[in-house]
Amino acid sequence: MHSSTLHMIFILALFTLACAAFSSSRFHPCSDDFLGIDTYLEMMKERNNTTKCKKLSTLQAQFAWNYYKTSHNQTQINVLIGTKLITDMGWLAWGVNPDQPQMVGTSAIIAIKVPNQNTPVVNTYSITKDTKRHCALKPSEINVTVQNMRAQHRIEIGFFTIFATLLLHEKYNISSLNHVWQVGYFAEGLEPKMHSTSLQNFDSKEVLDMQTGHCQDVGHNRHHLRKIHGVLNIIGWGTLLPIGVIIARYFRQFPFKLEPWWFTFHYSCQALGYFLGSIGWGLGLLLGHESKYYSFHTHRVLGISIFGFTTLQMLAFRLKPTREDEYRKHWNVYHHFLGYSLLVMIPVNIYQGIKILKPDNRIWKWAYNGILVLLAMAVLAFEIYSWNKFLRSKYDGSKPGNGRPSEQKTGQASRSNVSHPEQKLDQASRNSSKPDQGTSKEPAVSKS
């Protein structure tokens, strides 16, 4: 059974990853609002008919580009990126990374929108590890030559755009260009402040083939891994483990006694839930390792605690003492404490994970709410039935005339009282025979 389950999960994971790889290469054309921006019409479309434009996967960003080779064996690219920004203050960033698609090591262009100022301020910035440690990010030189930088905010359509011309040396490959983008809402002068900590901000990166327009959407692939991680944990930790607890509570002795099947069902639910939850937990560690500069501390700590507690619970089945063992009561306390602690920690952590998926978390939240409602309804029904059965048995036990233990004692006492006179009559008859024997002896005494 376990081998077939492993095969099914492995096939499901391969199919999901294949769908992710296929969907990441799809091309989404830009919107009419973006294509109607003056900068696009003047600097991109009219100067080069090979301009391509696409919607990026996060932050509602759209991206247009064209390129050609220079006489010095360099690649000149013209880029235009824009997104909807309706706040009075904010910033938009775009950059390239020669090593891998991530913010650290990126040569970026950042435009800052200042209140009461029509033209945004645009500069180059070098993103380092210190930036992820919340050190101040100031304008600086980058290892890419940038020309014609300009930023624009079209209030009537809400688009905030950056246009620039870049000269890329041979270290950058246009068939697999690592580029990243970001949006923030706070700045102090020329220093952009920390952006939001949503997954959309984290997934704003891809590897783009500028020749064909196809891309390896790193964030989209992670999105599918997160789906598998969430589904396995909700089914394993959040559904099967509580079902195992319900079986142990209501089918062991009271109100239903399914001896010895209750333990088989209880252990099967716990083991399968532990198996699926452990796979989901491993995927969570993998996702956390890939985002070493960007983590969710509470979700991570709760996940590790849940895995540790469930591992101890599985060991408890192997270390279970016999009923006659004096340590059995201590084992019961330990087993029940861990079990009920998990029933509290698991929903809290699942909701923490769902919150991280914001704004695409509404379906997840309603789905898990439905699972919790079904489990709660089952527990409520069993509790009502248990108390009803308990109170009815207690009432029937105290009601006279139904053959209950108190009545049986009364009946036995009445029957014993009825039999006593008969015994006394028999005893009297036996006693009456004794004087006759004594009287018959008197003449013999007198004769002597």
Secondary structure in CASP SS format (residue, H / E / C, confidence):
PFRMAT SS
TARGET T0000
AUTHOR 0000-0000-0000
METHOD secondary structure of the structure
MODEL  1
M C 1.00
H H 1.00
S H 1.00
S H 1.00
T H 1.00
L H 1.00
H H 1.00
M H 1.00
I H 1.00
F H 1.00
I H 1.00
L H 1.00
A H 1.00
L H 1.00
F H 1.00
T H 1.00
L H 1.00
A H 1.00
C H 1.00
A H 1.00
A H 1.00
F H 1.00
S H 1.00
S H 1.00
S C 1.00
R C 1.00
F C 1.00
H C 1.00
P C 1.00
C C 1.00
S C 1.00
D H 1.00
D H 1.00
F H 1.00
L H 1.00
G C 1.00
I C 1.00
D H 1.00
T H 1.00
Y H 1.00
L H 1.00
E H 1.00
M H 1.00
M H 1.00
K H 1.00
E C 1.00
R C 1.00
N C 1.00
N C 1.00
T C 1.00
T C 1.00
K E 1.00
C E 1.00
K E 1.00
K E 1.00
L C 1.00
S C 1.00
T C 1.00
L C 1.00
Q C 1.00
A C 1.00
Q E 1.00
F E 1.00
A E 1.00
W E 1.00
N E 1.00
Y E 1.00
Y E 1.00
K E 1.00
T C 1.00
S C 1.00
H C 1.00
N C 1.00
Q C 1.00
T E 1.00
Q E 1.00
I E 1.00
N E 1.00
V E 1.00
L E 1.00
I E 1.00
G E 1.00
T E 1.00
K E 1.00
L C 1.00
I C 1.00
T C 1.00
D C 1.00
M C 1.00
G E 1.00
W E 1.00
L E 1.00
A E 1.00
W E 1.00
G E 1.00
V E 1.00
N E 1.00
P C 1.00
D C 1.00
Q C 1.00
P C 1.00
Q C 1.00
M C 1.00
V C 1.00
G C 1.00
T C 1.00
S E 1.00
A E 1.00
I E 1.00
I E 1.00
A E 1.00
I E 1.00
K E 1.00
V C 1.00
P C 1.00
N C 1.00
Q C 1.00
N C 1.00
T C 1.00
P C 1.00
V E 1.00
V E 1.00
N E 1.00
T E 1.00
Y E 1.00
S E 1.00
I C 1.00
T C 1.00
K H 1.00
D H 1.00
T H 1.00
K H 1.00
R C 1.00
H C 1.00
C C 1.00
A C 1.00
L C 1.00
K C 1.00
P C 1.00
S C 1.00
E C 1.00
I C 1.00
N C 1.00
V C 1.00
T E 1.00
V E 1.00
Q E 1.00
N E 1.00
M E 1.00
R E 1.00
A E 1.00
Q E 1.00
H E 1.00
R E 1.00
I C 1.00
E C 1.00
I C 1.00
G C 1.00
F E 1.00
F E 1.00
T E 1.00
I E 1.00
F E 1.00
A E 1.00
T E 1.00
L E 1.00
L E 1.00
L E 1.00
H C 1.00
E C 1.00
K C 1.00
Y C 1.00
N C 1.00
I H 1.00
S H 1.00
S H 1.00
L E 1.00
N E 1.00
H E 1.00
V E 1.00
W E 1.00
Q E 1.00
V E 1.00
G E 1.00
Y C 1.00
F C 1.00
A E 1.00
E E 1.00
G C 1.00
L C 1.00
E E 1.00
P E 1.00
K C 1.00
M C 1.00
H C 1.00
S C 1.00
T C 1.00
S C 1.00
L H 1.00
Q H 1.00
N H 1.00
F H 1.00
D C 1.00
S C 1.00
K E 1.00
E E 1.00
V E 1.00
L E 1.00
D C 1.00
M C 1.00
Q C 1.00
T C 1.00
G C 1.00
H C 1.00
C E 1.00
Q E 1.00
D C 1.00
V H 1.00
G H 1.00
H H 1.00
N H 1.00
R H 1.00
H H 1.00
H H 1.00
L H 1.00
R H 1.00
K H 1.00
I H 1.00
H H 1.00
G H 1.00
V H 1.00
L H 1.00
N H 1.00
I H 1.00
I H 1.00
G H 1.00
W H 1.00
G H 1.00
T H 1.00
L H 1.00
L H 1.00
P H 1.00
I H 1.00
G H 1.00
V H 1.00
I H 1.00
I H 1.00
A H 1.00
R H 1.00
Y H 1.00
F C 1.00
R C 1.00
Q C 1.00
F C 1.00
P C 1.00
F C 1.00
K C 1.00
L C 1.00
E C 1.00
P C 1.00
W H 1.00
W H 1.00
F H 1.00
T H 1.00
F H 1.00
H H 1.00
Y H 1.00
S H 1.00
C H 1.00
Q H 1.00
A H 1.00
L H 1.00
G H 1.00
Y H 1.00
F H 1.00
L H 1.00
G H 1.00
S H 1.00
I H 1.00
G H 1.00
W H 1.00
G H 1.00
L H 1.00
G H 1.00
L H 1.00
L H 1.00
L H 1.00
G H 1.00
H H 1.00
E H 1.00
S C 1.00
K C 1.00
Y C 1.00
Y C 1.00
S C 1.00
F C 1.00
H H 1.00
T H 1.00
H H 1.00
R H 1.00
V H 1.00
L H 1.00
G H 1.00
I H 1.00
S H 1.00
I H 1.00
F H 1.00
G H 1.00
F H 1.00
T H 1.00
T H 1.00
L H 1.00
Q H 1.00
M H 1.00
L H 1.00
A H 1.00
F H 1.00
R H 1.00
L C 1.00
K C 1.00
P C 1.00
T C 1.00
R C 1.00
E C 1.00
D C 1.00
E C 1.00
Y C 1.00
R H 1.00
K H 1.00
H H 1.00
W H 1.00
N H 1.00
V H 1.00
Y H 1.00
H H 1.00
H H 1.00
F H 1.00
L H 1.00
G H 1.00
Y H 1.00
S H 1.00
L H 1.00
L H 1.00
V H 1.00
M H 1.00
I H 1.00
P H 1.00
V H 1.00
N H 1.00
I H 1.00
Y H 1.00
Q H 1.00
G H 1.00
I H 1.00
K H 1.00
I H 1.00
L C 1.00
K C 1.00
P C 1.00
D C 1.00
N C 1.00
R H 1.00
I H 1.00
W H 1.00
K H 1.00
W H 1.00
A H 1.00
Y H 1.00
N H 1.00
G H 1.00
I H 1.00
L H 1.00
V H 1.00
L H 1.00
L H 1.00
A H 1.00
M H 1.00
A H 1.00
V H 1.00
L H 1.00
A H 1.00
F H 1.00
E H 1.00
I H 1.00
Y H 1.00
S H 1.00
W H 1.00
N H 1.00
K H 1.00
F H 1.00
L H 1.00
R H 1.00
S H 1.00
K H 1.00
Y H 1.00
D H 1.00
G H 1.00
S H 1.00
K C 1.00
P C 1.00
G C 1.00
N C 1.00
G C 1.00
R C 1.00
P H 1.00
S H 1.00
E H 1.00
Q H 1.00
K H 1.00
T H 1.00
G H 1.00
Q H 1.00
A H 1.00
S H 1.00
R H 1.00
S H 1.00
N H 1.00
V H 1.00
S H 1.00
H H 1.00
P H 1.00
E H 1.00
Q H 1.00
K H 1.00
L H 1.00
D H 1.00
Q H 1.00
A H 1.00
S H 1.00
R H 1.00
N H 1.00
S H 1.00
S H 1.00
K H 1.00
P H 1.00
D H 1.00
Q H 1.00
G H 1.00
T H 1.00
S H 1.00
K H 1.00
E H 1.00
P H 1.00
A H 1.00
V H 1.00
S H 1.00
K H 1.00
S C 1.00
END
